[in-house]
Amino acid sequence: MQTEKFSFLSPDFTTLWNYRREIMEHLFEQEELPGKLQMVADELKFLVKGIMKSPKSYTLWFQRQWTLEKGIAFEK
């Protein structure tokens, strides 16, 4: 996604993460369970890189929490 490039430039840009969540929600509607879980895993890997670069970014941590909650909801 294009938002990956911008998130590394400015990880605290809340609007960017809100937009990314909307995109992911739309993609989740189109995917089967294995695809959804793969998207969650990819997002978590991406977020680890961002958190390593900017560990005090609340927006990154909030995105991680949202992603984990989505993954848990898909498992149920």
N, CA, C and O atoms as a DFTB+ gen file, in Angstrom:
304 C
 N C O
     1  1       0.832      -1.189       0.000
     2  2       0.000       0.000       0.000
     3  2       0.877       1.252       0.000
     4  3       1.981       1.261       0.543
     5  1       0.369       2.274      -0.605
     6  2       1.094       3.545      -0.649
     7  2       1.276       4.148       0.737
     8  3       2.225       4.898       0.967
     9  1       0.389       3.833       1.647
    10  2       0.484       4.433       2.978
    11  2       1.740       3.973       3.713
    12  3       2.182       4.645       4.644
    13  1       2.323       2.844       3.315
    14  2       3.550       2.366       3.972
    15  2       4.677       3.373       3.796
    16  3       5.412       3.654       4.743
    17  1       4.818       3.914       2.604
    18  2       5.890       4.871       2.336
    19  2       5.750       6.106       3.221
    20  3       6.721       6.574       3.815
    21  1       4.536       6.620       3.296
    22  2       4.315       7.843       4.050
    23  2       4.406       7.624       5.556
    24  3       4.796       8.529       6.295
    25  1       4.051       6.433       6.008
    26  2       4.085       6.176       7.445
    27  2       5.509       6.181       7.992
    28  3       5.720       6.510       9.159
    29  1       6.489       5.819       7.162
    30  2       7.868       5.876       7.627
    31  2       8.380       7.316       7.661
    32  3       9.263       7.649       8.451
    33  1       7.824       8.159       6.806
    34  2       8.232       9.558       6.814
    35  2       7.659      10.296       8.015
    36  3       8.331      11.131       8.621
    37  1       6.420       9.985       8.354
    38  2       5.760      10.653       9.470
    39  2       4.860       9.661      10.208
    40  3       3.665       9.591       9.921
    41  1       5.406       8.898      11.148
    42  2       4.614       7.871      11.823
    43  2       3.523       8.427      12.741
    44  3       2.632       7.681      13.147
    45  1       3.570       9.705      13.075
    46  2       2.574      10.284      13.978
    47  2       1.446      11.004      13.238
    48  3       0.685      11.753      13.851
    49  1       1.336      10.788      11.955
    50  2       0.291      11.407      11.135
    51  2      -0.982      10.566      11.261
    52  3      -1.177       9.600      10.524
    53  1      -1.840      10.949      12.205
    54  2      -3.024      10.167      12.575
    55  2      -3.963       9.936      11.400
    56  3      -4.510       8.843      11.254
    57  1      -4.154      10.930      10.575
    58  2      -5.059      10.799       9.436
    59  2      -4.615       9.679       8.504
    60  3      -5.441       8.947       7.959
    61  1      -3.327       9.555       8.330
    62  2      -2.779       8.484       7.492
    63  2      -3.173       7.113       8.027
    64  3      -3.573       6.241       7.256
    65  1      -3.066       6.914       9.327
    66  2      -3.403       5.626       9.922
    67  2      -4.901       5.376       9.894
    68  3      -5.334       4.237       9.725
    69  1      -5.693       6.418      10.055
    70  2      -7.143       6.262       9.932
    71  2      -7.510       5.816       8.518
    72  3      -8.346       4.931       8.334
    73  1      -6.886       6.429       7.536
    74  2      -7.122       6.062       6.144
    75  2      -6.677       4.621       5.892
    76  3      -7.363       3.870       5.198
    77  1      -5.543       4.241       6.448
    78  2      -5.035       2.870       6.275
    79  2      -6.005       1.852       6.878
    80  3      -6.229       0.793       6.291
    81  1      -6.578       2.157       8.038
    82  2      -7.559       1.252       8.649
    83  2      -8.798       1.110       7.771
    84  3      -9.344       0.016       7.632
    85  1      -9.244       2.224       7.175
    86  2     -10.397       2.152       6.281
    87  2     -10.104       1.265       5.072
    88  3     -10.951       0.471       4.663
    89  1      -8.928       1.397       4.513
    90  2      -8.537       0.560       3.377
    91  2      -8.517      -0.909       3.792
    92  3      -9.030      -1.772       3.079
    93  1      -7.926      -1.181       4.942
    94  2      -7.840      -2.567       5.410
    95  2      -9.229      -3.145       5.686
    96  3      -9.486      -4.307       5.370
    97  1     -10.119      -2.357       6.266
    98  2     -11.485      -2.817       6.507
    99  2     -12.151      -3.215       5.191
   100  3     -12.829      -4.240       5.117
   101  1     -11.956      -2.406       4.164
   102  2     -12.522      -2.710       2.848
   103  2     -11.921      -4.005       2.287
   104  3     -12.642      -4.835       1.733
   105  1     -10.615      -4.173       2.429
   106  2      -9.964      -5.392       1.943
   107  2     -10.393      -6.621       2.743
   108  3     -10.528      -7.708       2.181
   109  1     -10.604      -6.458       4.036
   110  2     -11.065      -7.581       4.863
   111  2     -12.412      -8.103       4.384
   112  3     -12.662      -9.307       4.428
   113  1     -13.284      -7.205       3.925
   114  2     -14.600      -7.620       3.447
   115  2     -14.512      -8.507       2.217
   116  3     -15.407      -9.315       1.970
   117  1     -13.442      -8.363       1.445
   118  2     -13.293      -9.095       0.194
   119  2     -12.514     -10.396       0.336
   120  3     -12.485     -11.196      -0.599
   121  1     -11.893     -10.621       1.468
   122  2     -11.011     -11.773       1.662
   123  2     -11.682     -12.879       2.462
   124  3     -12.604     -12.639       3.242
   125  1     -11.198     -14.093       2.248
   126  2     -11.580     -15.231       3.080
   127  2     -10.686     -15.212       4.328
   128  3      -9.745     -14.422       4.409
   129  1     -10.981     -16.071       5.281
   130  2     -10.261     -16.078       6.558
   131  2      -8.739     -16.193       6.404
   132  3      -8.020     -15.405       7.019
   133  1      -8.215     -17.139       5.610
   134  2      -6.748     -17.206       5.507
   135  2      -6.123     -15.906       4.981
   136  3      -5.050     -15.503       5.429
   137  1      -6.791     -15.265       4.043
   138  2      -6.290     -13.994       3.517
   139  2      -6.321     -12.893       4.555
   140  3      -5.407     -12.070       4.625
   141  1      -7.367     -12.876       5.357
   142  2      -7.479     -11.875       6.421
   143  2      -6.362     -12.051       7.442
   144  3      -5.734     -11.082       7.870
   145  1      -6.127     -13.297       7.824
   146  2      -5.077     -13.564       8.812
   147  2      -3.700     -13.224       8.254
   148  3      -2.830     -12.761       8.991
   149  1      -3.498     -13.449       6.971
   150  2      -2.226     -13.092       6.345
   151  2      -2.046     -11.577       6.329
   152  3      -0.946     -11.075       6.564
   153  1      -3.120     -10.858       6.053
   154  2      -3.049      -9.388       6.074
   155  2      -2.708      -8.885       7.476
   156  3      -1.917      -7.954       7.628
   157  1      -3.300      -9.497       8.495
   158  2      -3.003      -9.119       9.884
   159  2      -1.532      -9.391      10.187
   160  3      -0.856      -8.554      10.785
   161  1      -1.038     -10.550       9.779
   162  2       0.370     -10.898      10.032
   163  2       1.307      -9.931       9.312
   164  3       2.309      -9.498       9.883
   165  1       0.994      -9.594       8.081
   166  2       1.823      -8.647       7.327
   167  2       1.819      -7.262       7.969
   168  3       2.851      -6.594       8.037
   169  1       0.653      -6.842       8.436
   170  2       0.546      -5.537       9.088
   171  2       1.371      -5.514      10.377
   172  3       2.038      -4.521      10.667
   173  1       1.328      -6.587      11.138
   174  2       2.107      -6.641      12.375
   175  2       3.603      -6.606      12.084
   176  3       4.355      -5.953      12.808
   177  1       4.044      -7.291      11.045
   178  2       5.460      -7.246      10.660
   179  2       5.864      -5.827      10.257
   180  3       6.934      -5.342      10.623
   181  1       4.994      -5.185       9.505
   182  2       5.245      -3.812       9.085
   183  2       5.327      -2.876      10.289
   184  3       6.190      -2.000      10.348
   185  1       4.425      -3.070      11.240
   186  2       4.396      -2.211      12.423
   187  2       5.625      -2.401      13.305
   188  3       6.087      -1.447      13.931
   189  1       6.156      -3.610      13.364
   190  2       7.368      -3.851      14.155
   191  2       8.508      -2.990      13.624
   192  3       9.267      -2.409      14.399
   193  1       8.627      -2.911      12.307
   194  2       9.677      -2.070      11.717
   195  2       9.484      -0.607      12.111
   196  3      10.445       0.080      12.459
   197  1       8.251      -0.139      12.056
   198  2       7.971       1.243      12.413
   199  2       8.211       1.518      13.882
   200  3       8.748       2.565      14.242
   201  1       7.819       0.587      14.731
   202  2       7.998       0.769      16.174
   203  2       9.478       0.734      16.544
   204  3       9.911       1.440      17.455
   205  1      10.247      -0.082      15.840
   206  2      11.693      -0.103      16.101
   207  2      12.328       1.241      15.747
   208  3      13.270       1.686      16.403
   209  1      11.801       1.880      14.705
   210  2      12.326       3.168      14.269
   211  2      11.824       4.311      15.159
   212  3      12.558       5.258      15.440
   213  1      10.574       4.210      15.594
   214  2       9.954       5.291      16.371
   215  2       9.137       4.690      17.518
   216  3       7.910       4.641      17.438
   217  1       9.805       4.234      18.583
   218  2       9.109       3.506      19.645
   219  2       8.142       4.344      20.484
   220  3       7.315       3.784      21.202
   221  1       8.229       5.649      20.409
   222  2       7.344       6.497      21.225
   223  2       6.141       7.017      20.443
   224  3       5.446       7.923      20.904
   225  1       5.895       6.458      19.278
   226  2       4.778       6.911      18.450
   227  2       3.491       6.248      18.916
   228  3       3.309       5.042      18.749
   229  1       2.606       7.034      19.496
   230  2       1.336       6.499      19.973
   231  2       0.480       5.964      18.823
   232  3      -0.244       4.982      18.991
   233  1       0.563       6.602      17.670
   234  2      -0.251       6.152      16.539
   235  2       0.164       4.766      16.072
   236  3      -0.687       3.965      15.683
   237  1       1.449       4.474      16.105
   238  2       1.909       3.130      15.733
   239  2       1.405       2.088      16.727
   240  3       0.955       1.011      16.334
   241  1       1.483       2.414      18.007
   242  2       1.018       1.480      19.025
   243  2      -0.490       1.276      18.948
   244  3      -0.979       0.170      19.175
   245  1      -1.231       2.340      18.629
   246  2      -2.674       2.214      18.483
   247  2      -3.014       1.340      17.274
   248  3      -3.931       0.522      17.336
   249  1      -2.274       1.515      16.176
   250  2      -2.491       0.683      14.987
   251  2      -2.188      -0.780      15.307
   252  3      -2.893      -1.678      14.848
   253  1      -1.155      -1.012      16.083
   254  2      -0.816      -2.379      16.478
   255  2      -1.941      -2.995      17.311
   256  3      -2.310      -4.152      17.105
   257  1      -2.481      -2.223      18.246
   258  2      -3.588      -2.702      19.071
   259  2      -4.799      -3.025      18.202
   260  3      -5.419      -4.075      18.369
   261  1      -5.135      -2.142      17.286
   262  2      -6.270      -2.349      16.388
   263  2      -6.063      -3.621      15.557
   264  3      -6.986      -4.418      15.388
   265  1      -4.854      -3.798      15.048
   266  2      -4.548      -4.969      14.218
   267  2      -4.665      -6.254      15.035
   268  3      -5.236      -7.235      14.560
   269  1      -4.143      -6.262      16.234
   270  2      -4.236      -7.445      17.087
   271  2      -5.689      -7.775      17.415
   272  3      -6.079      -8.942      17.406
   273  1      -6.490      -6.749      17.705
   274  2      -7.898      -6.974      17.991
   275  2      -8.629      -7.553      16.779
   276  3      -9.490      -8.419      16.931
   277  1      -8.295      -7.087      15.592
   278  2      -8.888      -7.633      14.370
   279  2      -8.509      -9.104      14.213
   280  3      -9.359      -9.945      13.919
   281  1      -7.237      -9.401      14.410
   282  2      -6.777     -10.787      14.283
   283  2      -7.453     -11.709      15.261
   284  3      -7.826     -12.828      14.908
   285  1      -7.616     -11.256      16.483
   286  2      -8.296     -12.067      17.502
   287  2      -9.761     -12.273      17.120
   288  3     -10.296     -13.368      17.291
   289  1     -10.411     -11.232      16.605
   290  2     -11.822     -11.351      16.208
   291  2     -11.972     -12.333      15.038
   292  3     -12.971     -13.048      14.967
   293  1     -11.012     -12.378      14.134
   294  2     -11.091     -13.316      13.014
   295  2     -10.916     -14.756      13.465
   296  3     -11.456     -15.671      12.844
   297  1     -10.174     -14.964      14.530
   298  2      -9.921     -16.314      15.041
   299  2     -11.144     -16.913      15.713
   300  3     -11.254     -18.135      15.818
   301  1     -12.062     -16.077      16.167
   302  2     -13.234     -16.580      16.894
   303  2     -14.259     -17.148      15.953
   304  3     -15.309     -17.616      16.393
